Amino acid sequence: MPKQPKILLVDDEPYWLEILSDILTRWGFRVKTASSASAALSVLLEEEFQLVITDFEMPWMNGLELTRRLKNLAAATPVILMSGDETVINSRDVRQMGPDAYVNKSIDPDEIRKCIDDVLHKPLSRC
């Protein structure tokens, strides 16, 4: 049986890290968390992931800057950008910055699962 993909989950809010990590783990994914973009970059230098899910709004470095830096480190690793702000998700500027998919942070977990499956199994897809 193949191993489930390893996901790096990045969010500065402990509540979201705990909730989303628990959901992803229950789905069988291997999950590592980082509470900041800089912590995520440190982890990415040491470990390989099949997917990064990051919050957009974080202090010091937002999810877009993390995505840009990640694409320089590991261009093939897909990134899902989460935001609770629909204007961020729908922004053309954000869509051109490199995330492989966008998802509303407060949506139904089934939508997050569908987005993950789409990104992992259909390269260059958008959720």
C-alpha positions as protocol buffer text, in pm:
chain_id: "A"
residue {
  index: 1
  type: MET
  ca { x: 0 y: 0 z: 0 }
}
residue {
  index: 2
  type: PRO
  ca { x: 153 y: 338 z: -100 }
}
residue {
  index: 3
  type: LYS
  ca { x: 216 y: 598 z: 167 }
}
residue {
  index: 4
  type: GLN
  ca { x: -28 y: 884 z: 192 }
}
residue {
  index: 5
  type: PRO
  ca { x: 111 y: 1219 z: 82 }
}
residue {
  index: 6
  type: LYS
  ca { x: 297 y: 1428 z: 334 }
}
residue {
  index: 7
  type: ILE
  ca { x: 147 y: 1774 z: 382 }
}
residue {
  index: 8
  type: LEU
  ca { x: 301 y: 2083 z: 539 }
}
residue {
  index: 9
  type: LEU
  ca { x: 27 y: 2295 z: 696 }
}
residue {
  index: 10
  type: VAL
  ca { x: 118 y: 2659 z: 765 }
}
residue {
  index: 11
  type: ASP
  ca { x: -93 y: 2897 z: 974 }
}
residue {
  index: 12
  type: ASP
  ca { x: -16 y: 3148 z: 1247 }
}
residue {
  index: 13
  type: GLU
  ca { x: -343 y: 3073 z: 1427 }
}
residue {
  index: 14
  type: PRO
  ca { x: -309 y: 2771 z: 1661 }
}
residue {
  index: 15
  type: TYR
  ca { x: -683 y: 2699 z: 1635 }
}
residue {
  index: 16
  type: TRP
  ca { x: -667 y: 2648 z: 1258 }
}
residue {
  index: 17
  type: LEU
  ca { x: -346 y: 2447 z: 1278 }
}
residue {
  index: 18
  type: GLU
  ca { x: -503 y: 2209 z: 1528 }
}
residue {
  index: 19
  type: ILE
  ca { x: -839 y: 2173 z: 1352 }
}
residue {
  index: 20
  type: LEU
  ca { x: -699 y: 2130 z: 1001 }
}
residue {
  index: 21
  type: SER
  ca { x: -417 y: 1903 z: 1115 }
}
residue {
  index: 22
  type: ASP
  ca { x: -668 y: 1680 z: 1292 }
}
residue {
  index: 23
  type: ILE
  ca { x: -892 y: 1663 z: 984 }
}
residue {
  index: 24
  type: LEU
  ca { x: -601 y: 1588 z: 749 }
}
residue {
  index: 25
  type: THR
  ca { x: -465 y: 1322 z: 983 }
}
residue {
  index: 26
  type: ARG
  ca { x: -807 y: 1155 z: 1007 }
}
residue {
  index: 27
  type: TRP
  ca { x: -811 y: 1142 z: 627 }
}
residue {
  index: 28
  type: GLY
  ca { x: -484 y: 950 z: 644 }
}
residue {
  index: 29
  type: PHE
  ca { x: -241 y: 1222 z: 538 }
}
residue {
  index: 30
  type: ARG
  ca { x: 93 y: 1261 z: 711 }
}
residue {
  index: 31
  type: VAL
  ca { x: 93 y: 1617 z: 846 }
}
residue {
  index: 32
  type: LYS
  ca { x: 359 y: 1850 z: 975 }
}
residue {
  index: 33
  type: THR
  ca { x: 268 y: 2199 z: 1094 }
}
residue {
  index: 34
  type: ALA
  ca { x: 445 y: 2533 z: 1099 }
}
residue {
  index: 35
  type: SER
  ca { x: 317 y: 2842 z: 1278 }
}
residue {
  index: 36
  type: SER
  ca { x: 485 y: 3093 z: 1048 }
}
residue {
  index: 37
  type: ALA
  ca { x: 613 y: 3124 z: 693 }
}
residue {
  index: 38
  type: SER
  ca { x: 974 y: 3144 z: 815 }
}
residue {
  index: 39
  type: ALA
  ca { x: 929 y: 2825 z: 1020 }
}
residue {
  index: 40
  type: ALA
  ca { x: 779 y: 2659 z: 711 }
}
residue {
  index: 41
  type: LEU
  ca { x: 1082 y: 2754 z: 502 }
}
residue {
  index: 42
  type: SER
  ca { x: 1312 y: 2601 z: 764 }
}
residue {
  index: 43
  type: VAL
  ca { x: 1112 y: 2278 z: 757 }
}
residue {
  index: 44
  type: LEU
  ca { x: 1111 y: 2277 z: 375 }
}
residue {
  index: 45
  type: LEU
  ca { x: 1491 y: 2291 z: 372 }
}
residue {
  index: 46
  type: GLU
  ca { x: 1503 y: 1969 z: 576 }
}
residue {
  index: 47
  type: GLU
  ca { x: 1207 y: 1766 z: 453 }
}
residue {
  index: 48
  type: GLU
  ca { x: 1022 y: 1691 z: 131 }
}
residue {
  index: 49
  type: PHE
  ca { x: 645 y: 1734 z: 107 }
}
residue {
  index: 50
  type: GLN
  ca { x: 395 y: 1642 z: -160 }
}
residue {
  index: 51
  type: LEU
  ca { x: 177 y: 1945 z: -76 }
}
residue {
  index: 52
  type: VAL
  ca { x: 191 y: 2271 z: 119 }
}
residue {
  index: 53
  type: ILE
  ca { x: -130 y: 2429 z: 248 }
}
residue {
  index: 54
  type: THR
  ca { x: -76 y: 2782 z: 374 }
}
residue {
  index: 55
  type: ASP
  ca { x: -282 y: 3062 z: 515 }
}
residue {
  index: 56
  type: PHE
  ca { x: -265 y: 3390 z: 327 }
}
residue {
  index: 57
  type: GLU
  ca { x: -266 y: 3639 z: 613 }
}
residue {
  index: 58
  type: MET
  ca { x: 32 y: 3589 z: 845 }
}
residue {
  index: 59
  type: PRO
  ca { x: 263 y: 3840 z: 1012 }
}
residue {
  index: 60
  type: TRP
  ca { x: 607 y: 3921 z: 866 }
}
residue {
  index: 61
  type: MET
  ca { x: 559 y: 3704 z: 555 }
}
residue {
  index: 62
  type: ASN
  ca { x: 223 y: 3621 z: 400 }
}
residue {
  index: 63
  type: GLY
  ca { x: 124 y: 3308 z: 213 }
}
residue {
  index: 64
  type: LEU
  ca { x: 200 y: 3458 z: -127 }
}
residue {
  index: 65
  type: GLU
  ca { x: 557 y: 3541 z: -34 }
}
residue {
  index: 66
  type: LEU
  ca { x: 593 y: 3193 z: 114 }
}
residue {
  index: 67
  type: THR
  ca { x: 461 y: 3047 z: -213 }
}
residue {
  index: 68
  type: ARG
  ca { x: 709 y: 3250 z: -416 }
}
residue {
  index: 69
  type: ARG
  ca { x: 1000 y: 3136 z: -199 }
}
residue {
  index: 70
  type: LEU
  ca { x: 879 y: 2776 z: -196 }
}
residue {
  index: 71
  type: LYS
  ca { x: 865 y: 2770 z: -575 }
}
residue {
  index: 72
  type: ASN
  ca { x: 1234 y: 2871 z: -575 }
}
residue {
  index: 73
  type: LEU
  ca { x: 1320 y: 2585 z: -334 }
}
residue {
  index: 74
  type: ALA
  ca { x: 1092 y: 2310 z: -464 }
}
residue {
  index: 75
  type: ALA
  ca { x: 915 y: 2419 z: -781 }
}
residue {
  index: 76
  type: ALA
  ca { x: 726 y: 2091 z: -820 }
}
residue {
  index: 77
  type: THR
  ca { x: 564 y: 2105 z: -476 }
}
residue {
  index: 78
  type: PRO
  ca { x: 203 y: 2223 z: -514 }
}
residue {
  index: 79
  type: VAL
  ca { x: 67 y: 2495 z: -288 }
}
residue {
  index: 80
  type: ILE
  ca { x: -291 y: 2555 z: -177 }
}
residue {
  index: 81
  type: LEU
  ca { x: -348 y: 2907 z: -47 }
}
residue {
  index: 82
  type: MET
  ca { x: -621 y: 2949 z: 216 }
}
residue {
  index: 83
  type: SER
  ca { x: -794 y: 3268 z: 313 }
}
residue {
  index: 84
  type: GLY
  ca { x: -1105 y: 3362 z: 503 }
}
residue {
  index: 85
  type: ASP
  ca { x: -1132 y: 3671 z: 284 }
}
residue {
  index: 86
  type: GLU
  ca { x: -1310 y: 3603 z: -46 }
}
residue {
  index: 87
  type: THR
  ca { x: -1158 y: 3915 z: -202 }
}
residue {
  index: 88
  type: VAL
  ca { x: -813 y: 3760 z: -157 }
}
residue {
  index: 89
  type: ILE
  ca { x: -920 y: 3430 z: -314 }
}
residue {
  index: 90
  type: ASN
  ca { x: -1079 y: 3607 z: -611 }
}
residue {
  index: 91
  type: SER
  ca { x: -798 y: 3859 z: -669 }
}
residue {
  index: 92
  type: ARG
  ca { x: -639 y: 3828 z: -1012 }
}
residue {
  index: 93
  type: ASP
  ca { x: -308 y: 3943 z: -866 }
}
residue {
  index: 94
  type: VAL
  ca { x: -315 y: 3658 z: -613 }
}
residue {
  index: 95
  type: ARG
  ca { x: -405 y: 3404 z: -881 }
}
residue {
  index: 96
  type: GLN
  ca { x: -103 y: 3508 z: -1087 }
}
residue {
  index: 97
  type: MET
  ca { x: 144 y: 3472 z: -799 }
}
residue {
  index: 98
  type: GLY
  ca { x: 190 y: 3097 z: -816 }
}
residue {
  index: 99
  type: PRO
  ca { x: -37 y: 2899 z: -583 }
}
residue {
  index: 100
  type: ASP
  ca { x: -174 y: 2587 z: -751 }
}
residue {
  index: 101
  type: ALA
  ca { x: -515 y: 2630 z: -588 }
}
residue {
  index: 102
  type: TYR
  ca { x: -712 y: 2859 z: -362 }
}
residue {
  index: 103
  type: VAL
  ca { x: -965 y: 2766 z: -100 }
}
residue {
  index: 104
  type: ASN
  ca { x: -1180 y: 2955 z: 146 }
}
residue {
  index: 105
  type: LYS
  ca { x: -1047 y: 2878 z: 493 }
}
residue {
  index: 106
  type: SER
  ca { x: -1390 y: 2859 z: 651 }
}
residue {
  index: 107
  type: ILE
  ca { x: -1555 y: 2626 z: 399 }
}
residue {
  index: 108
  type: ASP
  ca { x: -1682 y: 2276 z: 448 }
}
residue {
  index: 109
  type: PRO
  ca { x: -1400 y: 2022 z: 504 }
}
residue {
  index: 110
  type: ASP
  ca { x: -1529 y: 1823 z: 205 }
}
residue {
  index: 111
  type: GLU
  ca { x: -1438 y: 2118 z: -19 }
}
residue {
  index: 112
  type: ILE
  ca { x: -1087 y: 2122 z: 123 }
}
residue {
  index: 113
  type: ARG
  ca { x: -1060 y: 1746 z: 58 }
}
residue {
  index: 114
  type: LYS
  ca { x: -1178 y: 1790 z: -300 }
}
residue {
  index: 115
  type: CYS
  ca { x: -925 y: 2070 z: -351 }
}
residue {
  index: 116
  type: ILE
  ca { x: -642 y: 1854 z: -211 }
}
residue {
  index: 117
  type: ASP
  ca { x: -741 y: 1560 z: -433 }
}
residue {
  index: 118
  type: ASP
  ca { x: -764 y: 1785 z: -739 }
}
residue {
  index: 119
  type: VAL
  ca { x: -421 y: 1938 z: -680 }
}
residue {
  index: 120
  type: LEU
  ca { x: -248 y: 1608 z: -601 }
}
residue {
  index: 121
  type: HIS
  ca { x: -403 y: 1417 z: -891 }
}
residue {
  index: 122
  type: LYS
  ca { x: -459 y: 1683 z: -1155 }
}
residue {
  index: 123
  type: PRO
  ca { x: -152 y: 1902 z: -1198 }
}
residue {
  index: 124
  type: LEU
  ca { x: -218 y: 2271 z: -1263 }
}
residue {
  index: 125
  type: SER
  ca { x: -580 y: 2247 z: -1152 }
}
residue {
  index: 126
  type: ARG
  ca { x: -764 y: 2522 z: -973 }
}
residue {
  index: 127
  type: CYS
  ca { x: -1018 y: 2456 z: -698 }
}
